[in-house]
Amino acid sequence: MIVLTGSIATGKSSVCRQLEDNGYAIIDADKIAKELIDAKVIEKLFGLNFIKDGRVDRKALGDLVFNNPTQRKKLNRYIHPLIREKIYQEAKKMEDKKARYVVDIPLYFESGHYDGSVVGVVYCPKKEQVKRLMLRESICEADAIKRVDSQIDIEEKKEKADFVIDNSKDSKNLEIQSKKFMEYLSENFKI
């Protein structure tokens, strides 16, 4: 299983788009999580304050779990096994079809329960992460820092990676870095 990870606002989605443009299927852990986290589950775990118009109030839930490590652990204990099971099901389908695929798992190192044959990390410095996150989510610097700090530090992830995709420059550089990752996969994993 080829894993792509990184941290919030490092550019994993941009790399995934480039992989898709080059024939890779993407199994997206975040999309799977959104499918699995329904209003009934969230109401049971956290109460009605996190339900709005019959749906999960993702902003309220995000505020809770990014500001309260105990509540984040509670959500992760519930959701991670379900996500993992679905990822392995989807990976098996891809392997049965002999398809090229990458699994996008933002919390790969945090969850610690996956077997990746190779792990690519999309990297940019923490300062850049915070800046991108503030812009993307329209949040203040303090909130952006809390969200970034809720994950393993990007420098640690970079050290654990089999391959680093450097996204600290412009989009053209990211395209070059993504192609190098695909070349690495082709040369080392015959895909």
KAVEN-V719531 format. One line per field, one symbol per residue. psi: psi as a letter, one per 40 degrees, with the letter a starting at -180 (. if undefined). A space follows every 50 residues. Layout:
psi=???
This chain:
psi=hhhhaaihfefdddddddddefehihhhddddddddgidddddddeieee hhfeihgddddddddeegddddddddddddddddddddddddddddefih iihhgdfddddffighdihhhhhiidddddddddddefiiddddddddee ihhddddddeidhhhhfeaiddddddddddddddddddef.
